[in-house]
Amino acid sequence: MPGVYGLSNAREWVFVGAADDIRAALLAHLQEGDTTLKSRVPTGFTFEICHPSQRAARVSRLVTELSPVCNRGIVKAGGAG
């Protein structure tokens, strides 16, 4: 399922990304080694189905609104995942 997704914990938004296959992107995050994302222990997940032509703008808007810790310092946050 294509779209944008967000990971959070009880204190903060951890990451916002986009993928052609959200499920595969989440599984890839789970298999990552010692990363900032995993160190923040995400326990929450949300997603939106989003057409590929709108994903970059939606991710950018969500990053601006939510300020997820793992997206800080990323100039363009549209193609991750």
mmCIF file of the N, C-alpha and C atoms, coordinates in Angstrom:
data_MODEL
# 
_entry.id   MODEL 
# 
loop_
_atom_site.group_PDB 
_atom_site.id 
_atom_site.type_symbol 
_atom_site.label_atom_id 
_atom_site.label_alt_id 
_atom_site.label_comp_id 
_atom_site.label_asym_id 
_atom_site.label_entity_id 
_atom_site.label_seq_id 
_atom_site.pdbx_PDB_ins_code 
_atom_site.Cartn_x 
_atom_site.Cartn_y 
_atom_site.Cartn_z 
_atom_site.occupancy 
_atom_site.B_iso_or_equiv 
_atom_site.pdbx_formal_charge 
_atom_site.auth_seq_id 
_atom_site.auth_comp_id 
_atom_site.auth_asym_id 
_atom_site.auth_atom_id 
_atom_site.pdbx_PDB_model_num 
ATOM 1   N N  . MET A 1 1  ? 0.843  -1.169 0.000  1.00 0.00 ? 1  MET A N  1 
ATOM 2   C CA . MET A 1 1  ? 0.000  0.000  0.000  1.00 0.00 ? 1  MET A CA 1 
ATOM 3   C C  . MET A 1 1  ? 0.896  1.243  0.000  1.00 0.00 ? 1  MET A C  1 
ATOM 4   N N  . PRO A 1 2  ? 0.754  2.126  -0.969 1.00 0.00 ? 2  PRO A N  1 
ATOM 5   C CA . PRO A 1 2  ? 1.585  3.321  -1.063 1.00 0.00 ? 2  PRO A CA 1 
ATOM 6   C C  . PRO A 1 2  ? 1.061  4.458  -0.190 1.00 0.00 ? 2  PRO A C  1 
ATOM 7   N N  . GLY A 1 3  ? 1.968  5.275  0.315  1.00 0.00 ? 3  GLY A N  1 
ATOM 8   C CA . GLY A 1 3  ? 1.526  6.430  1.079  1.00 0.00 ? 3  GLY A CA 1 
ATOM 9   C C  . GLY A 1 3  ? 2.607  7.005  1.963  1.00 0.00 ? 3  GLY A C  1 
ATOM 10  N N  . VAL A 1 4  ? 2.165  7.749  2.975  1.00 0.00 ? 4  VAL A N  1 
ATOM 11  C CA . VAL A 1 4  ? 3.059  8.349  3.956  1.00 0.00 ? 4  VAL A CA 1 
ATOM 12  C C  . VAL A 1 4  ? 2.759  7.722  5.315  1.00 0.00 ? 4  VAL A C  1 
ATOM 13  N N  . TYR A 1 5  ? 3.758  7.715  6.175  1.00 0.00 ? 5  TYR A N  1 
ATOM 14  C CA . TYR A 1 5  ? 3.568  7.099  7.487  1.00 0.00 ? 5  TYR A CA 1 
ATOM 15  C C  . TYR A 1 5  ? 4.368  7.843  8.543  1.00 0.00 ? 5  TYR A C  1 
ATOM 16  N N  . GLY A 1 6  ? 3.959  7.676  9.788  1.00 0.00 ? 6  GLY A N  1 
ATOM 17  C CA . GLY A 1 6  ? 4.658  8.297  10.892 1.00 0.00 ? 6  GLY A CA 1 
ATOM 18  C C  . GLY A 1 6  ? 4.827  7.321  12.034 1.00 0.00 ? 6  GLY A C  1 
ATOM 19  N N  . LEU A 1 7  ? 5.958  7.421  12.710 1.00 0.00 ? 7  LEU A N  1 
ATOM 20  C CA . LEU A 1 7  ? 6.257  6.607  13.880 1.00 0.00 ? 7  LEU A CA 1 
ATOM 21  C C  . LEU A 1 7  ? 6.420  7.535  15.072 1.00 0.00 ? 7  LEU A C  1 
ATOM 22  N N  . SER A 1 8  ? 5.897  7.120  16.215 1.00 0.00 ? 8  SER A N  1 
ATOM 23  C CA . SER A 1 8  ? 5.970  7.954  17.411 1.00 0.00 ? 8  SER A CA 1 
ATOM 24  C C  . SER A 1 8  ? 6.172  7.094  18.646 1.00 0.00 ? 8  SER A C  1 
ATOM 25  N N  . ASN A 1 9  ? 6.489  7.769  19.748 1.00 0.00 ? 9  ASN A N  1 
ATOM 26  C CA . ASN A 1 9  ? 6.466  7.119  21.052 1.00 0.00 ? 9  ASN A CA 1 
ATOM 27  C C  . ASN A 1 9  ? 5.614  8.009  21.959 1.00 0.00 ? 9  ASN A C  1 
ATOM 28  N N  . ALA A 1 10 ? 5.579  7.747  23.232 1.00 0.00 ? 10 ALA A N  1 
ATOM 29  C CA . ALA A 1 10 ? 4.701  8.497  24.130 1.00 0.00 ? 10 ALA A CA 1 
ATOM 30  C C  . ALA A 1 10 ? 5.112  9.960  24.271 1.00 0.00 ? 10 ALA A C  1 
ATOM 31  N N  . ARG A 1 11 ? 6.347  10.294 23.907 1.00 0.00 ? 11 ARG A N  1 
ATOM 32  C CA . ARG A 1 11 ? 6.853  11.647 24.119 1.00 0.00 ? 11 ARG A CA 1 
ATOM 33  C C  . ARG A 1 11 ? 6.968  12.490 22.851 1.00 0.00 ? 11 ARG A C  1 
ATOM 34  N N  . GLU A 1 12 ? 7.168  11.850 21.697 1.00 0.00 ? 12 GLU A N  1 
ATOM 35  C CA . GLU A 1 12 ? 7.502  12.631 20.503 1.00 0.00 ? 12 GLU A CA 1 
ATOM 36  C C  . GLU A 1 12 ? 7.216  11.854 19.223 1.00 0.00 ? 12 GLU A C  1 
ATOM 37  N N  . TRP A 1 13 ? 7.155  12.606 18.123 1.00 0.00 ? 13 TRP A N  1 
ATOM 38  C CA . TRP A 1 13 ? 7.145  11.986 16.807 1.00 0.00 ? 13 TRP A CA 1 
ATOM 39  C C  . TRP A 1 13 ? 8.583  11.620 16.492 1.00 0.00 ? 13 TRP A C  1 
ATOM 40  N N  . VAL A 1 14 ? 8.783  10.410 16.028 1.00 0.00 ? 14 VAL A N  1 
ATOM 41  C CA . VAL A 1 14 ? 10.121 9.903  15.781 1.00 0.00 ? 14 VAL A CA 1 
ATOM 42  C C  . VAL A 1 14 ? 10.516 10.049 14.313 1.00 0.00 ? 14 VAL A C  1 
ATOM 43  N N  . PHE A 1 15 ? 9.624  9.698  13.390 1.00 0.00 ? 15 PHE A N  1 
ATOM 44  C CA . PHE A 1 15 ? 9.977  9.701  11.970 1.00 0.00 ? 15 PHE A CA 1 
ATOM 45  C C  . PHE A 1 15 ? 8.723  9.809  11.117 1.00 0.00 ? 15 PHE A C  1 
ATOM 46  N N  . VAL A 1 16 ? 8.831  10.532 10.016 1.00 0.00 ? 16 VAL A N  1 
ATOM 47  C CA . VAL A 1 16 ? 7.797  10.590 8.986  1.00 0.00 ? 16 VAL A CA 1 
ATOM 48  C C  . VAL A 1 16 ? 8.463  10.219 7.676  1.00 0.00 ? 16 VAL A C  1 
ATOM 49  N N  . GLY A 1 17 ? 7.850  9.305  6.933  1.00 0.00 ? 17 GLY A N  1 
ATOM 50  C CA . GLY A 1 17 ? 8.419  8.873  5.663  1.00 0.00 ? 17 GLY A CA 1 
ATOM 51  C C  . GLY A 1 17 ? 7.352  8.550  4.646  1.00 0.00 ? 17 GLY A C  1 
ATOM 52  N N  . ALA A 1 18 ? 7.784  8.158  3.472  1.00 0.00 ? 18 ALA A N  1 
ATOM 53  C CA . ALA A 1 18 ? 6.897  7.787  2.377  1.00 0.00 ? 18 ALA A CA 1 
ATOM 54  C C  . ALA A 1 18 ? 7.446  6.541  1.716  1.00 0.00 ? 18 ALA A C  1 
ATOM 55  N N  . ALA A 1 19 ? 6.542  5.732  1.180  1.00 0.00 ? 19 ALA A N  1 
ATOM 56  C CA . ALA A 1 19 ? 6.984  4.496  0.525  1.00 0.00 ? 19 ALA A CA 1 
ATOM 57  C C  . ALA A 1 19 ? 5.928  4.000  -0.451 1.00 0.00 ? 19 ALA A C  1 
ATOM 58  N N  . ASP A 1 20 ? 6.386  3.267  -1.451 1.00 0.00 ? 20 ASP A N  1 
ATOM 59  C CA . ASP A 1 20 ? 5.460  2.581  -2.350 1.00 0.00 ? 20 ASP A CA 1 
ATOM 60  C C  . ASP A 1 20 ? 4.773  1.435  -1.617 1.00 0.00 ? 20 ASP A C  1 
ATOM 61  N N  . ASP A 1 21 ? 5.458  0.857  -0.643 1.00 0.00 ? 21 ASP A N  1 
ATOM 62  C CA . ASP A 1 21 ? 4.937  -0.252 0.149  1.00 0.00 ? 21 ASP A CA 1 
ATOM 63  C C  . ASP A 1 21 ? 5.219  0.050  1.622  1.00 0.00 ? 21 ASP A C  1 
ATOM 64  N N  . ILE A 1 22 ? 4.237  0.613  2.309  1.00 0.00 ? 22 ILE A N  1 
ATOM 65  C CA . ILE A 1 22 ? 4.413  1.031  3.694  1.00 0.00 ? 22 ILE A CA 1 
ATOM 66  C C  . ILE A 1 22 ? 4.796  -0.149 4.580  1.00 0.00 ? 22 ILE A C  1 
ATOM 67  N N  . ARG A 1 23 ? 4.159  -1.267 4.373  1.00 0.00 ? 23 ARG A N  1 
ATOM 68  C CA . ARG A 1 23 ? 4.460  -2.463 5.188  1.00 0.00 ? 23 ARG A CA 1 
ATOM 69  C C  . ARG A 1 23 ? 5.928  -2.856 5.063  1.00 0.00 ? 23 ARG A C  1 
ATOM 70  N N  . ALA A 1 24 ? 6.428  -2.889 3.846  1.00 0.00 ? 24 ALA A N  1 
ATOM 71  C CA . ALA A 1 24 ? 7.836  -3.246 3.622  1.00 0.00 ? 24 ALA A CA 1 
ATOM 72  C C  . ALA A 1 24 ? 8.767  -2.215 4.271  1.00 0.00 ? 24 ALA A C  1 
ATOM 73  N N  . ALA A 1 25 ? 8.405  -0.940 4.199  1.00 0.00 ? 25 ALA A N  1 
ATOM 74  C CA . ALA A 1 25 ? 9.231  0.101  4.821  1.00 0.00 ? 25 ALA A CA 1 
ATOM 75  C C  . ALA A 1 25 ? 9.282  -0.084 6.331  1.00 0.00 ? 25 ALA A C  1 
ATOM 76  N N  . LEU A 1 26 ? 8.154  -0.406 6.941  1.00 0.00 ? 26 LEU A N  1 
ATOM 77  C CA . LEU A 1 26 ? 8.134  -0.626 8.389  1.00 0.00 ? 26 LEU A CA 1 
ATOM 78  C C  . LEU A 1 26 ? 8.962  -1.843 8.772  1.00 0.00 ? 26 LEU A C  1 
ATOM 79  N N  . LEU A 1 27 ? 8.846  -2.910 8.008  1.00 0.00 ? 27 LEU A N  1 
ATOM 80  C CA . LEU A 1 27 ? 9.651  -4.099 8.286  1.00 0.00 ? 27 LEU A CA 1 
ATOM 81  C C  . LEU A 1 27 ? 11.138 -3.787 8.154  1.00 0.00 ? 27 LEU A C  1 
ATOM 82  N N  . ALA A 1 28 ? 11.496 -2.964 7.179  1.00 0.00 ? 28 ALA A N  1 
ATOM 83  C CA . ALA A 1 28 ? 12.903 -2.577 7.015  1.00 0.00 ? 28 ALA A CA 1 
ATOM 84  C C  . ALA A 1 28 ? 13.389 -1.789 8.231  1.00 0.00 ? 28 ALA A C  1 
ATOM 85  N N  . HIS A 1 29 ? 12.552 -0.894 8.753  1.00 0.00 ? 29 HIS A N  1 
ATOM 86  C CA . HIS A 1 29 ? 12.925 -0.149 9.961  1.00 0.00 ? 29 HIS A CA 1 
ATOM 87  C C  . HIS A 1 29 ? 13.155 -1.104 11.135 1.00 0.00 ? 29 HIS A C  1 
ATOM 88  N N  . LEU A 1 30 ? 12.327 -2.127 11.251 1.00 0.00 ? 30 LEU A N  1 
ATOM 89  C CA . LEU A 1 30 ? 12.475 -3.096 12.345 1.00 0.00 ? 30 LEU A CA 1 
ATOM 90  C C  . LEU A 1 30 ? 13.770 -3.887 12.237 1.00 0.00 ? 30 LEU A C  1 
ATOM 91  N N  . GLN A 1 31 ? 14.266 -4.077 11.019 1.00 0.00 ? 31 GLN A N  1 
ATOM 92  C CA . GLN A 1 31 ? 15.473 -4.872 10.803 1.00 0.00 ? 31 GLN A CA 1 
ATOM 93  C C  . GLN A 1 31 ? 16.743 -4.035 10.860 1.00 0.00 ? 31 GLN A C  1 
ATOM 94  N N  . GLU A 1 32 ? 16.607 -2.707 10.974 1.00 0.00 ? 32 GLU A N  1 
ATOM 95  C CA . GLU A 1 32 ? 17.781 -1.843 11.038 1.00 0.00 ? 32 GLU A CA 1 
ATOM 96  C C  . GLU A 1 32 ? 18.583 -2.137 12.297 1.00 0.00 ? 32 GLU A C  1 
ATOM 97  N N  . GLY A 1 33 ? 19.852 -1.825 12.244 1.00 0.00 ? 33 GLY A N  1 
ATOM 98  C CA . GLY A 1 33 ? 20.714 -2.005 13.405 1.00 0.00 ? 33 GLY A CA 1 
ATOM 99  C C  . GLY A 1 33 ? 20.510 -0.917 14.433 1.00 0.00 ? 33 GLY A C  1 
ATOM 100 N N  . ASP A 1 34 ? 21.578 -0.465 14.995 1.00 0.00 ? 34 ASP A N  1 
ATOM 101 C CA . ASP A 1 34 ? 21.564 0.558  16.035 1.00 0.00 ? 34 ASP A CA 1 
ATOM 102 C C  . ASP A 1 34 ? 21.394 1.932  15.380 1.00 0.00 ? 34 ASP A C  1 
ATOM 103 N N  . THR A 1 35 ? 20.155 2.408  15.311 1.00 0.00 ? 35 THR A N  1 
ATOM 104 C CA . THR A 1 35 ? 19.857 3.679  14.666 1.00 0.00 ? 35 THR A CA 1 
ATOM 105 C C  . THR A 1 35 ? 19.176 4.627  15.651 1.00 0.00 ? 35 THR A C  1 
ATOM 106 N N  . THR A 1 36 ? 19.165 5.888  15.309 1.00 0.00 ? 36 THR A N  1 
ATOM 107 C CA . THR A 1 36 ? 18.458 6.867  16.136 1.00 0.00 ? 36 THR A CA 1 
ATOM 108 C C  . THR A 1 36 ? 16.982 6.509  16.220 1.00 0.00 ? 36 THR A C  1 
ATOM 109 N N  . LEU A 1 37 ? 16.410 6.078  15.111 1.00 0.00 ? 37 LEU A N  1 
ATOM 110 C CA . LEU A 1 37 ? 15.002 5.705  15.103 1.00 0.00 ? 37 LEU A CA 1 
ATOM 111 C C  . LEU A 1 37 ? 14.726 4.613  16.139 1.00 0.00 ? 37 LEU A C  1 
ATOM 112 N N  . LYS A 1 38 ? 15.510 3.558  16.116 1.00 0.00 ? 38 LYS A N  1 
ATOM 113 C CA . LYS A 1 38 ? 15.288 2.463  17.063 1.00 0.00 ? 38 LYS A CA 1 
ATOM 114 C C  . LYS A 1 38 ? 15.590 2.875  18.501 1.00 0.00 ? 38 LYS A C  1 
ATOM 115 N N  . SER A 1 39 ? 16.546 3.774  18.706 1.00 0.00 ? 39 SER A N  1 
ATOM 116 C CA . SER A 1 39 ? 16.873 4.212  20.064 1.00 0.00 ? 39 SER A CA 1 
ATOM 117 C C  . SER A 1 39 ? 15.737 5.015  20.691 1.00 0.00 ? 39 SER A C  1 
ATOM 118 N N  . ARG A 1 40 ? 14.857 5.587  19.864 1.00 0.00 ? 40 ARG A N  1 
ATOM 119 C CA . ARG A 1 40 ? 13.708 6.349  20.360 1.00 0.00 ? 40 ARG A CA 1 
ATOM 120 C C  . ARG A 1 40 ? 12.519 5.449  20.704 1.00 0.00 ? 40 ARG A C  1 
ATOM 121 N N  . VAL A 1 41 ? 12.646 4.163  20.468 1.00 0.00 ? 41 VAL A N  1 
ATOM 122 C CA . VAL A 1 41 ? 11.660 3.128  20.801 1.00 0.00 ? 41 VAL A CA 1 
ATOM 123 C C  . VAL A 1 41 ? 10.246 3.526  20.351 1.00 0.00 ? 41 VAL A C  1 
ATOM 124 N N  . PRO A 1 42 ? 10.034 3.584  19.043 1.00 0.00 ? 42 PRO A N  1 
ATOM 125 C CA . PRO A 1 42 ? 8.695  3.936  18.567 1.00 0.00 ? 42 PRO A CA 1 
ATOM 126 C C  . PRO A 1 42 ? 7.678  2.862  18.942 1.00 0.00 ? 42 PRO A C  1 
ATOM 127 N N  . THR A 1 43 ? 6.533  3.315  19.425 1.00 0.00 ? 43 THR A N  1 
ATOM 128 C CA . THR A 1 43 ? 5.457  2.403  19.809 1.00 0.00 ? 43 THR A CA 1 
ATOM 129 C C  . THR A 1 43 ? 4.164  2.711  19.067 1.00 0.00 ? 43 THR A C  1 
ATOM 130 N N  . GLY A 1 44 ? 4.108  3.852  18.394 1.00 0.00 ? 44 GLY A N  1 
ATOM 131 C CA . GLY A 1 44 ? 2.913  4.246  17.661 1.00 0.00 ? 44 GLY A CA 1 
ATOM 132 C C  . GLY A 1 44 ? 3.185  4.343  16.175 1.00 0.00 ? 44 GLY A C  1 
ATOM 133 N N  . PHE A 1 45 ? 2.127  4.134  15.397 1.00 0.00 ? 45 PHE A N  1 
ATOM 134 C CA . PHE A 1 45 ? 2.242  4.141  13.944 1.00 0.00 ? 45 PHE A CA 1 
ATOM 135 C C  . PHE A 1 45 ? 0.954  4.689  13.354 1.00 0.00 ? 45 PHE A C  1 
ATOM 136 N N  . THR A 1 46 ? 1.084  5.529  12.357 1.00 0.00 ? 46 THR A N  1 
ATOM 137 C CA . THR A 1 46 ? -0.068 6.006  11.611 1.00 0.00 ? 46 THR A CA 1 
ATOM 138 C C  . THR A 1 46 ? 0.319  6.102  10.140 1.00 0.00 ? 46 THR A C  1 
ATOM 139 N N  . PHE A 1 47 ? -0.667 6.056  9.259  1.00 0.00 ? 47 PHE A N  1 
ATOM 140 C CA . PHE A 1 47 ? -0.358 6.159  7.837  1.00 0.00 ? 47 PHE A CA 1 
ATOM 141 C C  . PHE A 1 47 ? -1.520 6.801  7.097  1.00 0.00 ? 47 PHE A C  1 
ATOM 142 N N  . GLU A 1 48 ? -1.221 7.277  5.903  1.00 0.00 ? 48 GLU A N  1 
ATOM 143 C CA . GLU A 1 48 ? -2.218 7.812  4.983  1.00 0.00 ? 48 GLU A CA 1 
ATOM 144 C C  . GLU A 1 48 ? -1.905 7.269  3.598  1.00 0.00 ? 48 GLU A C  1 
ATOM 145 N N  . ILE A 1 49 ? -2.902 6.775  2.923  1.00 0.00 ? 49 ILE A N  1 
ATOM 146 C CA . ILE A 1 49 ? -2.727 6.407  1.522  1.00 0.00 ? 49 ILE A CA 1 
ATOM 147 C C  . ILE A 1 49 ? -2.610 7.722  0.753  1.00 0.00 ? 49 ILE A C  1 
ATOM 148 N N  . CYS A 1 50 ? -1.616 7.789  -0.088 1.00 0.00 ? 50 CYS A N  1 
ATOM 149 C CA . CYS A 1 50 ? -1.323 9.052  -0.759 1.00 0.00 ? 50 CYS A CA 1 
ATOM 150 C C  . CYS A 1 50 ? -0.764 8.763  -2.151 1.00 0.00 ? 50 CYS A C  1 
ATOM 151 N N  . HIS A 1 51 ? -1.281 9.439  -3.141 1.00 0.00 ? 51 HIS A N  1 
ATOM 152 C CA . HIS A 1 51 ? -0.805 9.272  -4.515 1.00 0.00 ? 51 HIS A CA 1 
ATOM 153 C C  . HIS A 1 51 ? 0.665  9.681  -4.595 1.00 0.00 ? 51 HIS A C  1 
ATOM 154 N N  . PRO A 1 52 ? 1.463  8.951  -5.369 1.00 0.00 ? 52 PRO A N  1 
ATOM 155 C CA . PRO A 1 52 ? 2.894  9.266  -5.484 1.00 0.00 ? 52 PRO A CA 1 
ATOM 156 C C  . PRO A 1 52 ? 3.194  10.728 -5.817 1.00 0.00 ? 52 PRO A C  1 
ATOM 157 N N  . SER A 1 53 ? 2.370  11.361 -6.614 1.00 0.00 ? 53 SER A N  1 
ATOM 158 C CA . SER A 1 53 ? 2.620  12.754 -6.994 1.00 0.00 ? 53 SER A CA 1 
ATOM 159 C C  . SER A 1 53 ? 2.419  13.728 -5.834 1.00 0.00 ? 53 SER A C  1 
ATOM 160 N N  . GLN A 1 54 ? 1.765  13.289 -4.769 1.00 0.00 ? 54 GLN A N  1 
ATOM 161 C CA . GLN A 1 54 ? 1.486  14.161 -3.629 1.00 0.00 ? 54 GLN A CA 1 
ATOM 162 C C  . GLN A 1 54 ? 2.313  13.820 -2.389 1.00 0.00 ? 54 GLN A C  1 
ATOM 163 N N  . ARG A 1 55 ? 3.051  12.719 -2.437 1.00 0.00 ? 55 ARG A N  1 
ATOM 164 C CA . ARG A 1 55 ? 3.761  12.233 -1.243 1.00 0.00 ? 55 ARG A CA 1 
ATOM 165 C C  . ARG A 1 55 ? 4.806  13.205 -0.712 1.00 0.00 ? 55 ARG A C  1 
ATOM 166 N N  . ALA A 1 56 ? 5.661  13.719 -1.580 1.00 0.00 ? 56 ALA A N  1 
ATOM 167 C CA . ALA A 1 56 ? 6.742  14.596 -1.113 1.00 0.00 ? 56 ALA A CA 1 
ATOM 168 C C  . ALA A 1 56 ? 6.182  15.824 -0.398 1.00 0.00 ? 56 ALA A C  1 
ATOM 169 N N  . ALA A 1 57 ? 5.153  16.419 -0.959 1.00 0.00 ? 57 ALA A N  1 
ATOM 170 C CA . ALA A 1 57 ? 4.545  17.601 -0.331 1.00 0.00 ? 57 ALA A CA 1 
ATOM 171 C C  . ALA A 1 57 ? 3.906  17.241 0.999  1.00 0.00 ? 57 ALA A C  1 
ATOM 172 N N  . ARG A 1 58 ? 3.259  16.086 1.073  1.00 0.00 ? 58 ARG A N  1 
ATOM 173 C CA . ARG A 1 58 ? 2.606  15.677 2.316  1.00 0.00 ? 58 ARG A CA 1 
ATOM 174 C C  . ARG A 1 58 ? 3.636  15.385 3.404  1.00 0.00 ? 58 ARG A C  1 
ATOM 175 N N  . VAL A 1 59 ? 4.704  14.690 3.049  1.00 0.00 ? 59 VAL A N  1 
ATOM 176 C CA . VAL A 1 59 ? 5.765  14.415 4.027  1.00 0.00 ? 59 VAL A CA 1 
ATOM 177 C C  . VAL A 1 59 ? 6.367  15.728 4.507  1.00 0.00 ? 59 VAL A C  1 
ATOM 178 N N  . SER A 1 60 ? 6.645  16.638 3.599  1.00 0.00 ? 60 SER A N  1 
ATOM 179 C CA . SER A 1 60 ? 7.225  17.921 3.968  1.00 0.00 ? 60 SER A CA 1 
ATOM 180 C C  . SER A 1 60 ? 6.318  18.670 4.946  1.00 0.00 ? 60 SER A C  1 
ATOM 181 N N  . ARG A 1 61 ? 5.021  18.666 4.675  1.00 0.00 ? 61 ARG A N  1 
ATOM 182 C CA . ARG A 1 61 ? 4.071  19.346 5.554  1.00 0.00 ? 61 ARG A CA 1 
ATOM 183 C C  . ARG A 1 61 ? 4.048  18.698 6.933  1.00 0.00 ? 61 ARG A C  1 
ATOM 184 N N  . LEU A 1 62 ? 4.030  17.358 6.973  1.00 0.00 ? 62 LEU A N  1 
ATOM 185 C CA . LEU A 1 62 ? 4.005  16.652 8.253  1.00 0.00 ? 62 LEU A CA 1 
ATOM 186 C C  . LEU A 1 62 ? 5.295  16.864 9.048  1.00 0.00 ? 62 LEU A C  1 
ATOM 187 N N  . VAL A 1 63 ? 6.418  16.880 8.363  1.00 0.00 ? 63 VAL A N  1 
ATOM 188 C CA . VAL A 1 63 ? 7.693  17.125 9.045  1.00 0.00 ? 63 VAL A CA 1 
ATOM 189 C C  . VAL A 1 63 ? 7.684  18.531 9.654  1.00 0.00 ? 63 VAL A C  1 
ATOM 190 N N  . THR A 1 64 ? 7.169  19.498 8.924  1.00 0.00 ? 64 THR A N  1 
ATOM 191 C CA . THR A 1 64 ? 7.083  20.863 9.444  1.00 0.00 ? 64 THR A CA 1 
ATOM 192 C C  . THR A 1 64 ? 6.161  20.929 10.656 1.00 0.00 ? 64 THR A C  1 
ATOM 193 N N  . GLU A 1 65 ? 5.009  20.265 10.592 1.00 0.00 ? 65 GLU A N  1 
ATOM 194 C CA . GLU A 1 65 ? 4.026  20.307 11.674 1.00 0.00 ? 65 GLU A CA 1 
ATOM 195 C C  . GLU A 1 65 ? 4.469  19.514 12.904 1.00 0.00 ? 65 GLU A C  1 
ATOM 196 N N  . LEU A 1 66 ? 5.052  18.330 12.694 1.00 0.00 ? 66 LEU A N  1 
ATOM 197 C CA . LEU A 1 66 ? 5.314  17.408 13.801 1.00 0.00 ? 66 LEU A CA 1 
ATOM 198 C C  . LEU A 1 66 ? 6.747  17.448 14.312 1.00 0.00 ? 66 LEU A C  1 
ATOM 199 N N  . SER A 1 67 ? 7.670  17.921 13.504 1.00 0.00 ? 67 SER A N  1 
ATOM 200 C CA . SER A 1 67 ? 9.093  17.992 13.844 1.00 0.00 ? 67 SER A CA 1 
ATOM 201 C C  . SER A 1 67 ? 9.637  16.670 14.395 1.00 0.00 ? 67 SER A C  1 
ATOM 202 N N  . PRO A 1 68 ? 9.491  15.581 13.638 1.00 0.00 ? 68 PRO A N  1 
ATOM 203 C CA . PRO A 1 68 ? 9.993  14.292 14.116 1.00 0.00 ? 68 PRO A CA 1 
ATOM 204 C C  . PRO A 1 68 ? 11.516 14.303 14.253 1.00 0.00 ? 68 PRO A C  1 
ATOM 205 N N  . VAL A 1 69 ? 11.998 13.733 15.329 1.00 0.00 ? 69 VAL A N  1 
ATOM 206 C CA . VAL A 1 69 ? 13.415 13.809 15.674 1.00 0.00 ? 69 VAL A CA 1 
ATOM 207 C C  . VAL A 1 69 ? 14.320 13.229 14.585 1.00 0.00 ? 69 VAL A C  1 
ATOM 208 N N  . CYS A 1 70 ? 13.929 12.179 13.922 1.00 0.00 ? 70 CYS A N  1 
ATOM 209 C CA . CYS A 1 70 ? 14.782 11.552 12.904 1.00 0.00 ? 70 CYS A CA 1 
ATOM 210 C C  . CYS A 1 70 ? 14.728 12.263 11.554 1.00 0.00 ? 70 CYS A C  1 
ATOM 211 N N  . ASN A 1 71 ? 13.836 13.221 11.387 1.00 0.00 ? 71 ASN A N  1 
ATOM 212 C CA . ASN A 1 71 ? 13.775 13.983 10.142 1.00 0.00 ? 71 ASN A CA 1 
ATOM 213 C C  . ASN A 1 71 ? 14.480 15.331 10.271 1.00 0.00 ? 71 ASN A C  1 
ATOM 214 N N  . ARG A 1 72 ? 14.918 15.680 11.453 1.00 0.00 ? 72 ARG A N  1 
ATOM 215 C CA . ARG A 1 72 ? 15.570 16.978 11.654 1.00 0.00 ? 72 ARG A CA 1 
ATOM 216 C C  . ARG A 1 72 ? 16.870 17.025 10.875 1.00 0.00 ? 72 ARG A C  1 
ATOM 217 N N  . GLY A 1 73 ? 17.071 18.112 10.161 1.00 0.00 ? 73 GLY A N  1 
ATOM 218 C CA . GLY A 1 73 ? 18.282 18.269 9.387  1.00 0.00 ? 73 GLY A CA 1 
ATOM 219 C C  . GLY A 1 73 ? 18.191 17.712 7.979  1.00 0.00 ? 73 GLY A C  1 
ATOM 220 N N  . ILE A 1 74 ? 17.077 17.059 7.653  1.00 0.00 ? 74 ILE A N  1 
ATOM 221 C CA . ILE A 1 74 ? 16.889 16.564 6.295  1.00 0.00 ? 74 ILE A CA 1 
ATOM 222 C C  . ILE A 1 74 ? 16.256 17.677 5.483  1.00 0.00 ? 74 ILE A C  1 
ATOM 223 N N  . VAL A 1 75 ? 16.920 18.088 4.413  1.00 0.00 ? 75 VAL A N  1 
ATOM 224 C CA . VAL A 1 75 ? 16.445 19.207 3.620  1.00 0.00 ? 75 VAL A CA 1 
ATOM 225 C C  . VAL A 1 75 ? 15.156 18.846 2.908  1.00 0.00 ? 75 VAL A C  1 
ATOM 226 N N  . LYS A 1 76 ? 15.153 17.730 2.181  1.00 0.00 ? 76 LYS A N  1 
ATOM 227 C CA . LYS A 1 76 ? 13.959 17.265 1.498  1.00 0.00 ? 76 LYS A CA 1 
ATOM 228 C C  . LYS A 1 76 ? 13.604 15.922 2.057  1.00 0.00 ? 76 LYS A C  1 
ATOM 229 N N  . ALA A 1 77 ? 12.413 15.785 2.636  1.00 0.00 ? 77 ALA A N  1 
ATOM 230 C CA . ALA A 1 77 ? 12.017 14.550 3.291  1.00 0.00 ? 77 ALA A CA 1 
ATOM 231 C C  . ALA A 1 77 ? 10.947 13.828 2.508  1.00 0.00 ? 77 ALA A C  1 
ATOM 232 N N  . GLY A 1 78 ? 11.024 13.814 1.201  1.00 0.00 ? 78 GLY A N  1 
ATOM 233 C CA . GLY A 1 78 ? 9.946  13.231 0.419  1.00 0.00 ? 78 GLY A CA 1 
ATOM 234 C C  . GLY A 1 78 ? 10.138 11.822 -0.039 1.00 0.00 ? 78 GLY A C  1 
ATOM 235 N N  . GLY A 1 79 ? 11.340 11.349 -0.258 1.00 0.00 ? 79 GLY A N  1 
ATOM 236 C CA . GLY A 1 79 ? 11.520 10.070 -0.896 1.00 0.00 ? 79 GLY A CA 1 
ATOM 237 C C  . GLY A 1 79 ? 11.953 8.956  0.021  1.00 0.00 ? 79 GLY A C  1 
ATOM 238 N N  . ALA A 1 80 ? 12.001 9.175  1.305  1.00 0.00 ? 80 ALA A N  1 
ATOM 239 C CA . ALA A 1 80 ? 12.489 8.138  2.219  1.00 0.00 ? 80 ALA A CA 1 
ATOM 240 C C  . ALA A 1 80 ? 11.581 6.943  2.238  1.00 0.00 ? 80 ALA A C  1 
ATOM 241 N N  . GLY A 1 81 ? 12.183 5.828  2.422  1.00 0.00 ? 81 GLY A N  1 
ATOM 242 C CA . GLY A 1 81 ? 11.399 4.698  2.730  1.00 0.00 ? 81 GLY A CA 1 
ATOM 243 C C  . GLY A 1 81 ? 11.216 3.672  1.736  1.00 0.00 ? 81 GLY A C  1 
# 
